[in-house]
Amino acid sequence: PDWWVNVRPSNTEPYLRMCLEADTQALLEQKRAELYAILGTPI
């Protein structure tokens, strides 16, 4: 795959943890924007 993501709740804080990897910086930024649109922007 060109990219992958793992989103999980933190065990110690009231946050979601997101790990995102992509083959290129442009793809990473595109997928991050898509995920932020779904999950909301980080605090």
Stockholm file with secondary structure:
# STOCKHOLM 1.0

chainA/1-43         PDWWVNVRPSNTEPYLRMCLEADTQALLEQKRAELYAILGTPI
#=GR chainA/1-43 SS CCEEEEEEECSSSSCEEEEEEESSHHHHHHHHHHHHHHHCCCC
#=GC SS_cons        CCEEEEEEECSSSSCEEEEEEESSHHHHHHHHHHHHHHHCCCC
//
